[in-house]
Amino acid sequence: MVYNAALYEIRLREEFKNLRRLQNDPNMKRILTIRFVDRITGEIKNIINNPSSPLYPEQYKIICRMPVYIERGNLKRDWEGEINLSVAPEILMNAETDKVPSCYLDVSHGLPFNHHISTGFFCTGGVWSVAKDYGIWYFIIGCGCIINQEAPWMDDSGAGHLNNDAYLYWKNDRQKRKINEINWPFDLRDHIEIGNKIEPVPKKIKIGDPLQREVHKIKIIRNKRKNGE
């Protein structure tokens, strides 16, 4: 695919800014710690810091903290896992591509009893098919919803997917309930400007209202799509 390198860098910059907004959301501070890999130095930095150059990150490391079940009836309250995420131009710049971000979940602090997660594989299902219209921040929220076993994001085809016992425990014993009450900031979009906002033309005539250009905004349909393989 041929893509505009300058536009790609702008897209990476905007993704970075939105991820910083996600990190700074009051509801996320105890749940997510977002870090990035500097493209020049290779240093891993917290997203509150700026890159060392105008080249914005393509790789992120997101520490996710929340209680999760690691077996039937065993809730590990101090669980954490690191999501390693990387993107490329053909993913961010081509809405029609079937490619998805590379996403790996480190489960060294405990393997969640979750039919979307196994050692070495984190199935994010169709999360990117929705998230690509909004950004990496939405994809990270979707991953968090899967870890938290929130029903709209979970495969419920009956196949059991990666762990049939975990699927049956979630479906039958826990009645598809999510583990934690988390106020994910799906309204982050209210703080994100898409494109350049055009101010009304100054009123210089006596008749009529100032001319305005339409400001396009994105719309997120919350949790109305199941995600599965």
C-alpha positions as a printed Julia matrix, in Angstrom:
229×3 Matrix{Float64}:
   0.0     0.0    0.0
   1.24    3.49  -0.86
   0.58    5.94   1.97
   1.45    9.51   2.78
   4.3     9.42   5.3
   3.54   12.9    6.61
  -0.1    12.01   7.25
   0.98    8.82   8.98
   3.13   10.81  11.39
   0.19   13.14  12.08
  -1.99   10.12  12.8
   0.59    8.77  15.24
   0.75   12.15  16.96
  -3.03   12.26  17.39
  -3.1     8.66  18.66
  -0.48    9.62  21.24
  -2.46   12.64  22.41
  -5.62   10.58  22.77
  -3.82    7.85  24.71
  -2.5    10.51  27.07
  -6.09   11.68  27.57
  -7.06    8.09  28.34
  -4.26    7.78  30.89
  -5.3    11.03  32.55
  -8.95   10.04  32.89
  -9.69    9.88  36.65
 -11.3     6.44  36.33
  -8.26    4.95  34.58
  -5.41    6.03  36.82
  -5.62    2.96  39.05
  -6.34    0.59  36.18
  -4.05    1.58  33.31
  -0.46    2.71  33.08
   0.39    3.53  29.48
   3.99    3.56  28.33
   5.55    3.85  24.88
   8.73    2.83  23.11
  10.62    5.86  21.84
  11.28    5.41  18.12
  14.71    7.08  18.29
  16.2     5.96  21.6
  14.25    2.73  22.19
  13.63    3.92  25.73
  10.37    2.93  27.42
   8.66    6.05  28.77
   5.45    6.84  30.57
   3.02    8.59  28.25
   3.03   11.68  30.45
   6.46   12.3   28.85
   7.06   13.46  25.3
   8.98   11.51  22.65
  12.58   12.53  22.08
  11.79   13.61  18.52
   8.8    14.5   16.29
   8.51   10.78  15.5
   5.62    9.53  17.62
   5.36    5.95  18.9
   4.29    2.83  17.03
   4.69    0.6   20.1
   2.94    0.81  23.45
   3.12   -1.15  26.69
  -0.01   -0.9   28.8
  -0.06   -2.25  32.34
  -3.6    -3.28  33.24
  -4.51   -3.8   36.91
  -7.76   -5.32  38.11
  -8.98   -8.35  40.07
  -9.47  -11.37  37.8
 -10.37  -15.01  38.32
  -7.42  -17.34  37.81
  -9.51  -20.46  38.45
 -13.01  -21.33  39.64
 -13.81  -19.29  42.73
 -10.27  -17.94  42.99
 -10.26  -14.18  42.51
  -6.75  -12.73  42.36
  -7.23   -9.18  43.6
  -3.71   -7.94  42.89
  -3.55   -9.2   39.3
  -1.81   -7.19  36.63
  -0.86   -7.89  33.06
   1.03   -5.96  30.42
  -0.49   -5.5   26.97
   2.21   -5.11  24.33
   0.71   -3.34  21.34
   2.24   -2.29  18.05
   0.83   -0.77  14.89
   2.08   -0.13  11.37
   1.16    2.18   8.47
  -0.88   -0.47   6.66
  -3.04   -0.83   9.78
  -3.59    2.81  10.68
  -3.77    4.21   7.18
  -5.91    1.6    5.44
  -9.45    1.23   6.78
 -10.1    -1.72   4.46
  -7.22   -3.89   5.6
  -7.84   -7.16   7.41
  -4.65   -6.69   9.42
  -4.93   -5.88  13.13
  -2.49   -4.43  15.65
  -0.02   -6.87  17.14
  -1.28   -7.48  20.67
   0.36   -9.71  23.29
  -0.71  -10.04  26.94
   1.94  -10.91  29.53
   0.29  -13.29  32.03
   3.34  -13.94  34.2
   1.43  -12.55  37.21
  -1.36  -15.07  36.72
  -3.26  -16.56  33.78
  -6.81  -15.19  33.8
  -9.53  -17.87  33.82
 -10.95  -16.41  30.64
 -11.8   -18.14  27.36
 -10.23  -15.3   25.37
  -6.83  -15.68  27.04
  -4.25  -18.43  27.07
  -0.52  -18.51  27.68
   1.01  -16.83  24.63
  -2.26  -15.75  23.0
  -4.75  -12.96  23.67
  -7.78  -13.13  21.4
  -9.16   -9.65  20.92
 -11.77  -10.9   18.48
 -13.28   -8.17  16.35
 -12.34   -5.29  18.64
 -10.16   -3.6   16.02
 -12.92   -3.78  13.4
 -14.77   -1.27  15.58
 -11.84    0.52  17.19
 -10.1     1.41  13.91
 -12.7     4.11  13.3
 -11.89    5.75  16.64
  -8.31    4.94  17.55
  -5.94    2.92  19.65
  -7.47    4.28  22.86
 -10.75    2.52  22.02
  -8.91   -0.7   21.22
  -7.24   -0.62  24.65
 -10.61   -0.13  26.34
 -11.95   -3.1   24.37
  -9.04   -5.24  25.55
  -9.74   -4.18  29.13
 -13.4    -5.12  28.74
 -12.4    -8.6   27.58
 -10.08   -9.06  30.57
 -12.96   -7.9   32.79
 -15.26  -10.43  31.08
 -17.89   -7.92  30.02
 -20.6    -9.76  28.1
 -20.94   -7.48  25.02
 -17.25   -8.06  24.26
 -17.1   -11.8   24.91
 -17.53  -14.65  22.44
 -20.71  -16.49  23.46
 -21.0   -18.93  20.58
 -20.83  -21.93  22.89
 -17.56  -23.19  21.46
 -15.51  -22.39  24.55
 -12.81  -20.92  22.37
  -9.43  -21.03  24.2
 -10.68  -22.44  27.5
 -14.0   -24.26  27.6
 -14.0   -24.62  31.42
 -13.5   -20.88  31.81
 -16.29  -20.23  29.32
 -18.75  -22.49  31.17
 -17.81  -20.95  34.52
 -18.42  -17.44  33.16
 -21.66  -18.41  31.4
 -23.3   -20.78  33.87
 -21.86  -20.12  37.31
 -21.3   -16.39  37.0
 -24.26  -15.76  34.66
 -22.06  -13.71  32.29
 -21.41  -11.06  34.95
 -18.4    -8.82  34.6
 -15.8    -9.07  37.33
 -15.39   -5.41  38.23
 -17.49   -2.29  37.94
 -15.28   -0.08  35.8
 -16.37    3.23  34.37
 -14.55    3.02  31.05
 -14.31    6.49  29.44
 -16.19    5.82  26.23
 -17.08    9.51  26.37
 -13.42   10.32  25.8
 -14.61   11.26  22.34
 -16.14   14.38  23.86
 -12.61   15.64  24.46
 -11.24   14.68  21.04
 -11.38   17.08  18.13
 -11.43   15.48  14.7
  -9.87   17.71  12.09
  -9.62   21.45  12.44
 -12.46   23.28  14.08
 -13.56   26.18  11.9
 -14.65   29.23  13.84
 -17.71   31.15  12.63
 -16.97   33.85  10.08
 -16.94   37.22  11.9
 -20.19   39.07  11.52
 -19.47   41.98   9.21
 -22.88   42.42   7.63
 -26.06   43.69   9.15
 -28.39   41.05   7.74
 -28.23   37.33   8.42
 -26.27   35.15  10.78
 -22.55   34.43  10.65
 -21.64   31.69   8.24
 -20.44   28.46   9.85
 -18.8    25.35   8.53
 -19.83   22.0    9.83
 -17.57   20.44  12.47
 -17.52   16.68  12.03
 -17.6    14.6   15.18
 -17.28   10.91  15.7
 -20.02    8.81  17.22
 -19.38    5.7   19.28
 -22.05    3.07  19.68
 -21.3     1.7   23.12
 -20.98   -2.02  23.61
 -23.49   -2.97  20.95
 -21.22   -5.34  19.15
 -20.12   -8.8   20.23
 -16.52   -9.61  19.57
 -15.33  -13.09  18.88
 -13.12  -15.01  16.56
